[in-house]
Amino acid sequence: MKNYILDKSITLINNKYNYDEIKLEEIRYGLEAIYLTITKAIVIFLLSYILNIFKELIIFLLLFNIIRFFSFGLHAKNSITCLIFSTITFISLPYFCIYLNINNTLKIILFILLIILIGYFSPADTEKRPIISKKRRLTYKIISTVITIIYFVTSLTIKNNFISNALLFSLIVQLFLINPISYKLFKVSYNNYLRYS
């Protein structure tokens, strides 16, 4: 289904604009990303609606994507792996965040570790999107660390248990996606910018 839609789209674009092969590959890559995002979102949103955690999912995704935007991190090598990982993560964690009660001492310990580790590993690039500029990497590192600190302070001061937990677990997911162990686990290359140094 995916290839059929992408092939038809590329044919239509090529008939209208007559791009070269390199440009068409770039367009196909972008269209594939859009297709995968939409299909993944439909599955996850539908499941969250059925499980009555749609609002919690939206909040969790918002918190996760804020840190993800600056910290980056790995992407699965294929769409099936991405769909399975995303569905399990973004359905189970919002659900658990509703009911979990974590005492402040444990939260403080976890957040201190998160500040150190996210500050150290951010930003984590990919083979397709290496962050070559040293200035950009430093900027992303600083912003990621500041966001983690803001999440820490907010989590300890906010009265809403779900949001407090969601702040913590969105960072835990992101730490999983930026550390070199996960890159090895998913068999993708780490610190891709070094190839361009």
C-alpha angles and dihedrals in degrees: 000000000000094000092045092054093043093047092050091047093049091048091052092047093046092049091053102039106018096218123183121255095264093053091046090052090052091049091047090051091052093046091049090053090051092047093049092046093051096046092045091048092050092053095045096043092047092051092046090051091050090049091046094239099109095121092047091049092053092050092047093048091049092052092045095048093051092061093035091056092063102026097044114188141178128324124209116258093235138027096244093056090046092050094048095045094044094046094049093045100043096041100042100041099052087047093051092044089063094059106027119105112197118181118236095246092059091043091053091050092048094047093049089053090047093051091052097043099040089046090051101043099037128139103032111185133199133230091253094045110033115178098226100168112090090205092053092048091051092047092050091046092053094045092047091051093047091049090051091052091048090051089049095052093042093048092055096045103039118094095212108097094200095053091044090054093041091055090054098044095044087060092046090054090048092049088054090053097049104042122097094237090064091047089055091045091054091039096237127135120262130212091018093174089073090075089066098046 
